């Protein structure tokens, strides 16, 4: 059986067994700060190197209108804006979902607003609108439309309200679901890579919601030992703390936004150096 083997002390499986499985063995949309602590991951805002990254951008007709999409009050318009920006950088959309693997099996389908792959290399980047994350979490807690609780079922409503408060992160920019997306993206990239003993970087773009004034860029470099915790969860694997670095990229000045975004993508090797113009 899955839990029959005796895990090594300090392994991911042993840590999970020491906690309440009801709180730990949940879908990614229900991850909390506990998962960050168990996996030894932290968010690191305001990375100076990323904040200062810039690259020249050759302006094309219509590019300035991209920011109007991103700052829209409509999520569908914002998502269109991200797609247009990434298309300008020669990325194409692979679809909206990723698989999260644990011990050789798929344990969750991780939903985003798009997974994009570079035309010129193997790099991928994920995109999610934080309004989408709020919607996914609400659906997880309250159920799909048409399956809502009766307004007279007060005890159950209170239980779900309590659960919603517990699962809502204090800082939406540091939502644990972002970690889940990055791990699933790293696992996907690992499948396409020949060498598996080197650290693997995963990156994500996120809009904070309607009428956004900025775009978030997240990046994390996962050691092979970290990813191997999910492949061999019964083994104890030494692994340093993983930092998810993130910066805000302002949207108020279109040309500066595009130069900053391209600079960040080049700095983190999401774009190959040959893309520099």
Secondary structure in CASP SS format (residue, H / E / C, confidence):
PFRMAT SS
TARGET T0000
AUTHOR 0000-0000-0000
METHOD secondary structure of the structure
MODEL  1
X C 1.00
X C 1.00
X C 1.00
X C 1.00
X C 1.00
X C 1.00
X C 1.00
X C 1.00
X C 1.00
X C 1.00
X C 1.00
X H 1.00
X H 1.00
X H 1.00
X H 1.00
X H 1.00
X H 1.00
X H 1.00
X C 1.00
X C 1.00
X H 1.00
X H 1.00
X H 1.00
X H 1.00
X C 1.00
X C 1.00
X C 1.00
X H 1.00
X H 1.00
X H 1.00
X C 1.00
X C 1.00
X H 1.00
X H 1.00
X H 1.00
X H 1.00
X H 1.00
X H 1.00
X H 1.00
X C 1.00
X E 1.00
X E 1.00
X E 1.00
X E 1.00
X E 1.00
X C 1.00
X C 1.00
X H 1.00
X H 1.00
X H 1.00
X H 1.00
X C 1.00
X C 1.00
X C 1.00
X C 1.00
X C 1.00
X C 1.00
X C 1.00
X C 1.00
X C 1.00
X C 1.00
X C 1.00
X H 1.00
X H 1.00
X H 1.00
X H 1.00
X H 1.00
X H 1.00
X H 1.00
X H 1.00
X C 1.00
X C 1.00
X C 1.00
X C 1.00
X H 1.00
X H 1.00
X H 1.00
X H 1.00
X H 1.00
X H 1.00
X H 1.00
X H 1.00
X H 1.00
X H 1.00
X H 1.00
X H 1.00
X H 1.00
X H 1.00
X C 1.00
X C 1.00
X E 1.00
X E 1.00
X E 1.00
X E 1.00
X E 1.00
X E 1.00
X E 1.00
X E 1.00
X E 1.00
X E 1.00
X E 1.00
X E 1.00
X C 1.00
X C 1.00
X E 1.00
X E 1.00
X E 1.00
X E 1.00
X E 1.00
X E 1.00
X E 1.00
X E 1.00
X E 1.00
X E 1.00
X E 1.00
X E 1.00
X E 1.00
X E 1.00
X C 1.00
X C 1.00
X C 1.00
X C 1.00
X C 1.00
X E 1.00
X E 1.00
X E 1.00
X E 1.00
X E 1.00
X E 1.00
X H 1.00
X H 1.00
X H 1.00
X H 1.00
X H 1.00
X H 1.00
X H 1.00
X H 1.00
X H 1.00
X H 1.00
X H 1.00
X H 1.00
X H 1.00
X C 1.00
X C 1.00
X C 1.00
X C 1.00
X C 1.00
X C 1.00
X C 1.00
X C 1.00
X C 1.00
X C 1.00
X C 1.00
X H 1.00
X H 1.00
X H 1.00
X H 1.00
X H 1.00
X H 1.00
X H 1.00
X H 1.00
X H 1.00
X H 1.00
X H 1.00
X H 1.00
X H 1.00
X H 1.00
X C 1.00
X C 1.00
X C 1.00
X C 1.00
X H 1.00
X H 1.00
X H 1.00
X C 1.00
X H 1.00
X H 1.00
X H 1.00
X H 1.00
X H 1.00
X H 1.00
X H 1.00
X H 1.00
X H 1.00
X H 1.00
X H 1.00
X H 1.00
X H 1.00
X H 1.00
X H 1.00
X H 1.00
X C 1.00
X C 1.00
X C 1.00
X C 1.00
X C 1.00
X C 1.00
X C 1.00
X C 1.00
X E 1.00
X E 1.00
X E 1.00
X E 1.00
X E 1.00
X E 1.00
X E 1.00
X E 1.00
X C 1.00
X C 1.00
X C 1.00
X C 1.00
X C 1.00
X C 1.00
X E 1.00
X E 1.00
X E 1.00
X E 1.00
X E 1.00
X E 1.00
X E 1.00
X E 1.00
X E 1.00
X C 1.00
X H 1.00
X H 1.00
X H 1.00
X H 1.00
X H 1.00
X H 1.00
X H 1.00
X H 1.00
X C 1.00
X C 1.00
X C 1.00
X C 1.00
X C 1.00
X C 1.00
X C 1.00
X C 1.00
X C 1.00
X C 1.00
X E 1.00
X E 1.00
X E 1.00
X E 1.00
X E 1.00
X E 1.00
X E 1.00
X E 1.00
X E 1.00
X C 1.00
X C 1.00
X C 1.00
X H 1.00
X H 1.00
X H 1.00
X H 1.00
X H 1.00
X H 1.00
X H 1.00
X H 1.00
X H 1.00
X H 1.00
X H 1.00
X H 1.00
X H 1.00
X H 1.00
X C 1.00
X C 1.00
X C 1.00
X C 1.00
X C 1.00
X H 1.00
X H 1.00
X H 1.00
X C 1.00
X C 1.00
END
